[in-house]
Amino acid sequence: MHHVVIAGGGYGGVAALKKLGDVANIKVTLIDQHPYHYLQTEGYALISGEIPFERTIVSLPALCAYYNNTHFEHKRIIYFNRREKKVICEESELGYDTLIVAMGSRTKLFKSDKDIRSYSAGAKSLRGALYLYSLFHEELYRRLESDKDINKSFNIIVGGAGLSGVEIAASMQQFFNRFYRQNALVCSNINIYLIASGETVLKGMHKSVIRYATKRLKKLRVNVYTNTRVNTIDKHTAFLSNDEQISFDFMIFAGGTMIPACLETLDLSSNAKGQLEVDGYLRSVGDEAIYVIGDVASLSNKKGKPLPPTAQTAIESGSAAAQNIIYKQQGKKQHRKNVKIKGIAIALGSGSAVIDMGWIRIYGYLAYVIKNVIEKMYRLPLMWRVYRGYENIDSCKIK
Ligand SMILES: Cc1cc2nc3c(=O)[nH]c(=O)nc-3n(C[C@H](O)[C@H](O)[C@H](O)COP(=O)(O)OP(=O)(O)OC[C@H]3O[C@@H](n4cnc5c(N)ncnc54)[C@H](O)[C@@H]3O)c2cc1C
């Protein structure tokens, strides 16, 4: 039996699992530090209370239990031993024949004081999204209860105006605007600052997408700073590159990302961002027993242009890598994969979005509906497997 270990159960790891599940002569172990697959692409909606907590997670133990050849390990990977083909976790180790590295990226935080976690969060974690959701509700509640607090300002900085920063700023502002309409006095001094290092938000995207998003952010009353960086933060003050200082209550890091530190122990070639180099078959350059997918892979299109890290590229690369492992096991020729981005969908607060598919762009409510349908089409088939997986877990217990 050929043992495939999938390190990371995000978009890429789950796509690989779906291909490898129930394939003859292959045994799969999925390892993740969390027992859930966090649907990051819906994080903005969780923060703004548009969707409930349980809609943003998919149970990994139950998903794995759906397949007969798959096992889930809820463990944190500490390092890899390539020579012995082992993945080393906090209290155990696991051998593999083929390894799929799908560990995603994490938000780069400032090295600041020790309390930084109590007043900041990265855009990528479930902890961050839940924390923000409860923080805003607490703040609004405090204002409802106390006349004194109503006039105090409450400032939130979103550092980074790429896809995730724009989605978070727009949906949070709309959440406050909605609350304001119903409880006008309470929300009067809540401000969101979106800091973009480039000349515009959504740097690199099509100019009409940028124009539409900029207009929408203005309409929502998000304070957008362009050509500006947050140089550093000290307690609750942000020092900007334009020499301004903003006092803030909470900061969301939505700018740079980095790959998990334990990937360095693989000692494989990587690009300037630390992403591991892959060949056309999604194998790491330097070790054919290791496939690399998603945010941690240095992926480019067929013209050699680097691809931005997205859920879409993670799913495509995960599926293609798993298919190549199956071909190899069956003695067939592996296929080269041209990973592509079919389109980008950006949520701009409830009821508005923009979708750019290159040949066509859709704006406003229709785009918002389509984005929601895309998210449902991803989640619902997974949930069906999860329910069936739970039935398998229950029947094991009864036996
Ligand atoms: C707010 C936000 C909105 C976004 N919106 C979109 C969008 O609309 N469309 C789009 O295509 N993309 C979007 N993205 C980007 C997209 O979410 C990522 O590109 C995608 O999650 C990458 O998938 P992945 O499988 O590589 O990594 P992830 O989904 O991050 O999964 C990595 C997994 O590895 C696990 N892991 C990491 N380290 C360890 C360890 N040491 N031990 C064990 N397990 C570990 C993690 O727990 C995680 O489950 C958005 C991102 C954010 C933050």
The ligand as an ORCA input file, in Angstrom:
! r2SCAN-3c Opt
* xyz 0 1
  C      -9.852     37.297      4.044
  C      -9.389     36.475      2.851
  C     -10.179     36.426      1.702
  C      -9.786     35.663      0.602
  N     -10.600     35.628     -0.496
  C     -10.256     34.838     -1.550
  C     -11.146     34.719     -2.677
  O     -12.216     35.338     -2.719
  N     -10.777     33.885     -3.700
  C      -9.612     33.176     -3.667
  O      -9.348     32.394     -4.628
  N      -8.732     33.290     -2.629
  C      -9.025     34.079     -1.573
  N      -8.165     34.188     -0.494
  C      -6.865     33.451     -0.523
  C      -7.061     31.977     -0.161
  O      -7.816     31.847      1.021
  C      -5.703     31.269      0.013
  O      -4.933     31.495     -1.137
  C      -5.943     29.755      0.228
  O      -6.487     29.553      1.512
  C      -4.656     28.952      0.069
  O      -4.961     27.589      0.247
  P      -3.860     26.577      0.821
  O      -4.470     25.215      0.793
  O      -2.563     26.778      0.139
  O      -3.633     27.049      2.342
  P      -4.665     27.199      3.521
  O      -6.060     27.219      3.042
  O      -4.158     28.356      4.303
  O      -4.456     25.854      4.365
  C      -3.241     25.531      4.992
  C      -3.503     24.492      6.070
  O      -2.253     24.045      6.611
  C      -2.357     23.953      8.008
  N      -1.034     24.115      8.620
  C      -0.197     25.172      8.502
  N       0.914     24.982      9.238
  C       0.770     23.765      9.840
  C       1.584     23.006     10.719
  N       2.789     23.438     11.142
  N       1.135     21.800     11.143
  C      -0.078     21.319     10.721
  N      -0.892     22.010      9.883
  C      -0.472     23.205      9.435
  C      -3.310     25.081      8.386
  O      -3.928     24.840      9.647
  C      -4.317     25.064      7.228
  O      -5.436     24.243      7.508
  C      -8.538     34.939      0.628
  C      -7.745     34.996      1.778
  C      -8.150     35.748      2.876
  C      -7.269     35.785      4.096
*
